Amino acid sequence: MITTRRMVVIIVAVDLMHVLTLVPEYVTVTLTWRFFPSRNRTLLSLGIRDGSAKGVTFLLHFILAFLGQVLVIIFTAILTLHLKRQTSWRQTVTKEIVKKNKKSFSSRDKKSMILVVVIASVLIVCYSPSILCLVNFILPEFYVGGKLFPLFRDAWAFAYLFAILNSGINVFIFYNVSTNYKNTFKQFFRCLITVTSVAVNNAQFCFKVKNTHEKITPRFCRETILRNNYA
């Protein structure tokens, strides 16, 4: 059974495992003086003590990312099957209620399944660039300070862009699919929504006043907006 305590333990364990994979990388990276021919100057830059540990770090990142995506696919399939079985069981136990509210039950279950599948699909697509970790392991020059550094920089910028997209797009997915999430979002940001609606009403009111061909001055606009909001 999923409890709050177990969830905290799992999250801490996952974060700790992720931090441990970074230890070999930070052990091998150091600051060193390096000559840059393009600038004709010696500057302080990153240096690598031993490339073997760096390769192990990227290999661990790839294994964790690949394992995570496989687990997401498996658990998504299990959760979808569980929702279907739960729907069938509920329809069997409460036939009369389901006959009266068949549309509400089916739509709610379909929304839950769609939400799970969409979130999992977005996660898999956005974290697919994690295969770059395997490229880092195969090509040692595909790293900071290597010959393929420009390609390394651009590729990882693209990968981080996908990760940012995954973090931001979930809000819009939950808002459009989950009714409870939408209601909670509106309650939490009620002040912002109220201010936005007032601004829209003021814009519409000023447009109506403008169409009456009356002389509009800053003072007249302020007074009419105040009367409109507090009437």
C-alpha positions in Angstrom: 0.0 0.0 0.0 1.3 3.5 -0.9 1.7 5.7 2.1 3.3 9.1 2.7 6.2 7.6 4.6 7.0 5.1 1.8 6.8 7.8 -0.9 9.2 9.9 1.0 11.6 7.0 1.4 11.4 6.2 -2.3 12.0 9.8 -3.4 15.0 10.1 -1.1 16.4 6.8 -2.3 16.0 7.8 -6.0 17.7 11.3 -5.4 20.5 9.7 -3.4 21.1 7.2 -6.2 21.2 10.0 -8.7 23.7 12.0 -6.6 26.0 9.0 -6.3 26.2 8.7 -10.1 27.7 12.2 -10.2 30.5 11.4 -7.7 32.9 9.9 -10.3 32.4 12.9 -12.6 33.1 15.5 -10.0 36.1 13.6 -8.7 37.7 13.6 -12.2 37.0 17.3 -13.0 39.4 19.9 -11.8 40.5 23.5 -12.5 43.6 23.9 -14.6 45.5 26.6 -16.6 45.0 26.2 -20.4 46.3 28.1 -23.3 43.8 29.3 -25.9 45.4 30.1 -29.3 42.4 32.1 -30.5 42.9 34.6 -27.6 46.6 34.1 -27.3 46.1 33.9 -23.5 46.3 31.3 -20.8 43.0 31.1 -18.9 41.6 29.0 -16.0 39.4 26.2 -17.4 38.1 22.8 -16.6 40.4 19.8 -16.8 40.0 16.1 -16.6 42.2 14.0 -14.3 41.1 10.6 -15.7 38.7 9.9 -18.5 37.8 6.4 -17.4 35.7 7.5 -14.4 34.0 10.1 -16.6 32.9 7.3 -19.0 31.6 5.3 -16.1 29.5 8.3 -15.0 27.8 8.7 -18.4 27.2 4.9 -18.6 25.5 5.0 -15.2 23.4 8.0 -16.4 22.4 6.1 -19.5 21.5 2.9 -17.5 19.3 4.9 -15.1 17.6 6.9 -17.8 16.9 3.8 -19.9 15.8 1.8 -16.8 13.5 4.7 -15.8 11.8 4.8 -19.2 11.3 1.0 -19.3 9.7 1.2 -15.8 7.5 4.1 -16.9 6.2 2.0 -19.8 5.6 -1.1 -17.6 3.8 0.8 -14.8 1.8 2.8 -17.3 0.5 -0.4 -18.9 -0.2 -1.9 -15.5 -2.1 1.2 -14.3 -4.1 1.3 -17.6 -5.1 -2.4 -17.2 -6.0 -1.7 -13.5 -8.2 1.2 -14.5 -10.0 -1.0 -17.1 -10.5 -3.8 -14.6 -11.7 -1.4 -11.9 -14.2 0.0 -14.4 -15.5 -3.4 -15.3 -15.8 -4.4 -11.7 -17.7 -1.2 -10.8 -20.1 -1.7 -13.7 -20.7 -5.3 -12.5 -21.3 -4.4 -8.9 -23.4 -1.3 -9.4 -25.3 -2.0 -12.6 -28.3 0.2 -11.8 -26.1 3.2 -10.9 -24.0 2.7 -13.9 -27.1 2.6 -16.2 -28.1 6.0 -14.9 -24.7 7.5 -14.9 -23.0 5.5 -17.6 -21.7 8.6 -19.4 -20.2 10.1 -16.3 -18.4 6.9 -15.3 -17.1 6.2 -18.8 -15.9 9.7 -19.4 -14.2 9.9 -16.0 -12.4 6.6 -16.6 -11.4 7.5 -20.2 -10.0 10.8 -18.9 -7.9 9.0 -16.3 -6.5 6.6 -18.9 -5.8 9.4 -21.3 -4.1 11.4 -18.6 -1.8 8.5 -17.6 -0.9 7.6 -21.2 -0.2 11.2 -22.2 1.9 12.0 -19.2 4.0 8.9 -19.7 4.4 9.5 -23.5 5.5 13.1 -22.9 8.0 11.9 -20.3 9.5 9.2 -22.6 9.7 11.6 -25.6 11.3 14.4 -23.6 13.9 12.2 -21.9 14.8 10.3 -25.1 17.9 12.6 -25.7 19.4 10.9 -22.6 21.0 8.5 -25.2 23.7 11.2 -25.4 25.1 9.7 -22.2 25.9 6.6 -24.3 27.6 8.7 -26.9 29.7 10.3 -24.2 30.8 6.8 -23.1 31.6 5.7 -26.6 33.3 8.9 -27.8 35.7 10.4 -25.1 36.2 13.6 -27.2 32.4 14.3 -26.9 32.8 16.2 -23.7 33.9 19.6 -22.2 37.3 20.4 -23.5 37.3 17.7 -26.2 37.5 18.0 -30.0 33.7 17.5 -30.3 32.9 20.1 -27.6 30.8 22.4 -29.9 28.6 19.4 -30.8 28.5 18.3 -27.2 27.3 21.8 -26.1 24.6 22.1 -28.7 23.3 18.5 -28.2 23.0 18.9 -24.5 21.4 22.3 -24.8 18.8 20.6 -27.0 18.4 17.8 -24.4 17.9 20.2 -21.5 15.4 22.1 -23.6 13.3 18.9 -23.8 13.6 18.4 -20.1 12.4 22.0 -19.4 9.5 21.3 -21.8 8.5 18.2 -19.9 8.5 20.2 -16.6 6.3 23.0 -18.0 3.8 21.1 -20.3 2.5 18.9 -17.5 0.6 21.9 -16.0 -1.4 22.4 -19.2 -2.1 18.7 -19.6 -3.5 18.3 -16.1 -5.4 21.6 -16.4 -7.2 20.4 -19.6 -7.8 16.8 -18.6 -8.3 16.7 -14.8 -11.3 18.6 -13.4 -10.0 18.4 -9.8 -6.7 19.9 -10.9 -8.4 22.7 -12.7 -10.6 23.6 -9.7 -7.6 23.5 -7.3 -5.6 25.6 -9.8 -8.4 28.2 -10.0 -8.7 28.4 -6.2 -5.0 28.7 -5.7 -4.6 31.5 -8.3 -8.0 33.1 -7.6 -6.4 36.5 -7.1 -4.6 36.4 -10.4 -7.7 35.3 -12.3 -9.8 38.0 -10.7 -7.2 40.7 -11.7 -7.1 39.4 -15.2 -10.9 39.3 -15.5 -11.1 42.9 -14.2 -8.5 44.0 -16.8 -10.6 42.3 -19.6 -13.8 44.0 -18.4 -12.0 47.4 -18.3 -10.7 46.9 -21.8 -14.2 46.0 -23.1 -15.8 48.9 -21.2 -13.3 51.4 -22.7 -14.0 50.0 -26.2 -17.7 50.5 -25.7 -17.1 54.1 -24.4 -14.9 54.8 -27.4 -17.7 53.7 -29.8 -20.1 56.3 -28.3 -17.9 59.1 -29.8 -17.5 60.8 -26.5 -14.4 62.8 -25.7 -12.0 60.6 -23.7 -9.5 62.1 -21.4 -7.2 60.3 -18.8 -9.4 61.6 -16.0 -12.6 60.5 -17.7 -11.2 57.0 -18.3 -10.1 56.6 -14.7 -13.5 57.7 -13.4 -15.5 55.5 -15.7 -13.4 52.5 -14.9 -13.8 53.0 -11.2 -17.6 53.4 -11.6 -17.6 50.2 -13.7 -15.7 48.1 -11.2 -17.4 49.3 -8.0 -20.9 50.0 -9.3 
